[in-house]
C-alpha cells in the first residue's frame, strides 16, 4: 500500500515482546523521500489516555477539526514510546491524515523521546 508521512493507518503493530501484536491505528512518521514499498516507520496510536500528558505522547482530541481529520473515532494518544517498522503488506487502510499542526507537535514528541 502506498502511504505518506502523516497518514493515519490501520495496521498490525508488533508487540514489544516480539509477538504478533494487534491491529490498531498508527501514524506514518517516515519521511516520504525514504518511502519503501516493503516497510514504513509508524508511531502507535492508543485509546489509553493515562499517559496523555507525557511530553513524548500526543493527545488527539477528536472533537477538534484536526482530530476529526485523523479518522479516529475517539480521543487517542500517539505514543512515541512505540515506534515500529511495519511491513506495508500489513497496512490495511488509510483512515485519515494528521494536520500540519498535529505533525509539528508529533515531531516534537519524537524529538523528546529520542533525545534530539
Secondary structure as UniProt FT lines:
FT   TURN            5..6
FT   STRAND          7..13
FT   TURN            16..17
FT   STRAND          22..28
FT   HELIX           32..34
FT   STRAND          39..46
FT   TURN            50..53
FT   TURN            55..56
FT   STRAND          57..60
FT   TURN            62..63
FT   HELIX           65..69
FT   TURN            70..71
FT   STRAND          76..87
FT   HELIX           88..90
FT   STRAND          91..97
FT   HELIX           100..114
//
